[in-house]
Amino acid sequence: MSSTRYGITGAAAAAALAVLALAGCGSSSDGGDEGGGATPAARDKGPACVGTAPADGAHVLRGGGFRLPGGGGVQYAGADADGTKRTATLRDGAKYASGQRQWKVEPGAELTLAGHGYTVRQVCTYRVVLEPKSAEDRTALAAAPESPESRQGPADAGLCFTTNRTVLATAAAGFPPKGDTLSLLDNGGVQRFPTGLSLTVSYVDTTTGTAGIAANCAAIPVALYKDVRTGETVELAGVLFEVTGLTDQAVELTRTSA
């Protein structure tokens, strides 16, 4: 395995605080906590994934939200498993607000969000994959964005919430190659990527061997990986990483997908 490491290069602390404020906080024993953080994967009993992810599915990341065609949205608000079965708590809307509906789902479940139908195809510790029922919604998800360049903020929705192959390839190319390591510094500011994704480490606790990773894109918290441990999988902009190191200075993620 290559030892190449990619670290954060001095971003403003204020930007980091802004991302953390969007990501929210809080916890709940059933994983349906206010603020978007799902139950830590290390506390459940697996399996890591159930179901199969289709190529045109929307990847909703743990603790985060996803904007859907037609103006709707969905959040992966909680995770649970009993050793043979895995379920997820999904919440209506791309951002947390009080009074939102939520559902506990497993692969095969059907949902209607903002008048559009979706089928849950895969539930993992780190993501839920939804498949649009209509060809129109599948086409909308795969559409090319108005601009291939990140402008930061809501204008990046076409880059952040898409199944477009060109956009996903651009996002993947912004990370170190498979087998190399991305180092995210604790309290080191925000690291930005070509398609609008911003990452920050909210904390590292070497006593418990846990850390928090917050991701933001198009002004929406798209992931909040709370209490991650070495050996766990996280997904960022369609790319899979394994947590391979936690120190009092950094979280190290080794890329495992192409």
Buried (B, 14 or more C-beta within 10 A) or exposed (E): EEEEBBEBEEBEEEBBEBBBEBBBBEBBEEBBBBBBBBBBBBEBEBBBBBBEBBEBBBBBBBBBBBBBBBEBBBBBBBBBBEEEBBBBBBBBBBBBEEEBEBBBBBBEBEBEBEEBBBBBBBBBBBBBBBBBBEEEBBEBBBEEBEEBEBEBEEBBBBBBBBBBEEBBEBBBEBBBEBEBBBBBBBEBBBBBBBBBBBBBBBBBEEEEBBBBBBBBBBBBBBBBBBBBBBEBBBBBBBBBBBBBBBEEEBBBBBBEEE
